[in-house]
Each structure stands twice: as C-alpha cells, then as structure tokens.
Amino acid sequence: GDRIRDLCLQFARNPRAILLCVSAANVDLATSDALLLAREVDRPGDRTIGVLTKADLMDPGTDCAAVLRNEVFPLRLGYVAVVCRGQRDLDEGGTV
C-alpha cells in the first residue's frame, strides 16, 4: 500500500510528467485514489488526463457524459472513456 503510493508520488512529483489517472466509470470519482493522488501533486489539473474504464458496465439510465464534458472533476487535458468489447459484441456483429 504505502510503498506503491510512495513510488507513484516519486514519479508524479516530476513537473514534466503527464499523469494518466485511470478510474472505473461506474464508481464515484470522489473516491478515486488515482485522482486524489494527482490532486496532491497537480492541484490545478494542468498535467493530468483522466481515463474512464468500464463505461459499458454503468447502471441503466446512468452515463459518464458530465465527466467526459469535464464538468465533475475538471482536468485541463480532459477525459477519455475506454470500452472493451466482449464476446457478445462480436457475436452480435460488432467489429474489433
């Protein structure tokens, strides 16, 4: 726990480093360890990029659009969402 955090902070403190914060889209960003750690070393979010995974696993009727529009936890470099295709997608004619 602490050793991993210390190692991450060692690299994140470099002002030339770009911080890639990966968080699941189906959980509250306020509890994202990656974003909280990034705020410690990059308070204005100038060199942090947010990556939202599992956007396809969000509860019905919910989405991560507000986060992707940079309205929830603003980052100068913004956010991208990652959706992994599963076997069902391929079976239904989806492309890789």
Secondary structure as a PSIPRED ss2 file (coil, helix, strand):
# PSIPRED VFORMAT (PSIPRED V4.0)

   1 G C   1.000  0.000  0.000
   2 D H   0.000  1.000  0.000
   3 R H   0.000  1.000  0.000
   4 I H   0.000  1.000  0.000
   5 R H   0.000  1.000  0.000
   6 D H   0.000  1.000  0.000
   7 L H   0.000  1.000  0.000
   8 C H   0.000  1.000  0.000
   9 L H   0.000  1.000  0.000
  10 Q H   0.000  1.000  0.000
  11 F H   0.000  1.000  0.000
  12 A H   0.000  1.000  0.000
  13 R C   1.000  0.000  0.000
  14 N C   1.000  0.000  0.000
  15 P C   1.000  0.000  0.000
  16 R C   1.000  0.000  0.000
  17 A C   1.000  0.000  0.000
  18 I C   1.000  0.000  0.000
  19 L E   0.000  0.000  1.000
  20 L E   0.000  0.000  1.000
  21 C E   0.000  0.000  1.000
  22 V E   0.000  0.000  1.000
  23 S E   0.000  0.000  1.000
  24 A E   0.000  0.000  1.000
  25 A C   1.000  0.000  0.000
  26 N C   1.000  0.000  0.000
  27 V C   1.000  0.000  0.000
  28 D C   1.000  0.000  0.000
  29 L H   0.000  1.000  0.000
  30 A H   0.000  1.000  0.000
  31 T H   0.000  1.000  0.000
  32 S C   1.000  0.000  0.000
  33 D H   0.000  1.000  0.000
  34 A H   0.000  1.000  0.000
  35 L H   0.000  1.000  0.000
  36 L H   0.000  1.000  0.000
  37 L H   0.000  1.000  0.000
  38 A H   0.000  1.000  0.000
  39 R H   0.000  1.000  0.000
  40 E H   0.000  1.000  0.000
  41 V H   0.000  1.000  0.000
  42 D C   1.000  0.000  0.000
  43 R C   1.000  0.000  0.000
  44 P C   1.000  0.000  0.000
  45 G C   1.000  0.000  0.000
  46 D C   1.000  0.000  0.000
  47 R C   1.000  0.000  0.000
  48 T E   0.000  0.000  1.000
  49 I E   0.000  0.000  1.000
  50 G E   0.000  0.000  1.000
  51 V E   0.000  0.000  1.000
  52 L E   0.000  0.000  1.000
  53 T E   0.000  0.000  1.000
  54 K C   1.000  0.000  0.000
  55 A H   0.000  1.000  0.000
  56 D H   0.000  1.000  0.000
  57 L H   0.000  1.000  0.000
  58 M C   1.000  0.000  0.000
  59 D C   1.000  0.000  0.000
  60 P C   1.000  0.000  0.000
  61 G C   1.000  0.000  0.000
  62 T C   1.000  0.000  0.000
  63 D C   1.000  0.000  0.000
  64 C C   1.000  0.000  0.000
  65 A H   0.000  1.000  0.000
  66 A H   0.000  1.000  0.000
  67 V H   0.000  1.000  0.000
  68 L H   0.000  1.000  0.000
  69 R C   1.000  0.000  0.000
  70 N C   1.000  0.000  0.000
  71 E C   1.000  0.000  0.000
  72 V C   1.000  0.000  0.000
  73 F C   1.000  0.000  0.000
  74 P C   1.000  0.000  0.000
  75 L C   1.000  0.000  0.000
  76 R C   1.000  0.000  0.000
  77 L C   1.000  0.000  0.000
  78 G C   1.000  0.000  0.000
  79 Y E   0.000  0.000  1.000
  80 V E   0.000  0.000  1.000
  81 A E   0.000  0.000  1.000
  82 V C   1.000  0.000  0.000
  83 V C   1.000  0.000  0.000
  84 C C   1.000  0.000  0.000
  85 R C   1.000  0.000  0.000
  86 G C   1.000  0.000  0.000
  87 Q H   0.000  1.000  0.000
  88 R H   0.000  1.000  0.000
  89 D H   0.000  1.000  0.000
  90 L H   0.000  1.000  0.000
  91 D H   0.000  1.000  0.000
  92 E C   1.000  0.000  0.000
  93 G C   1.000  0.000  0.000
  94 G C   1.000  0.000  0.000
  95 T C   1.000  0.000  0.000
  96 V C   1.000  0.000  0.000
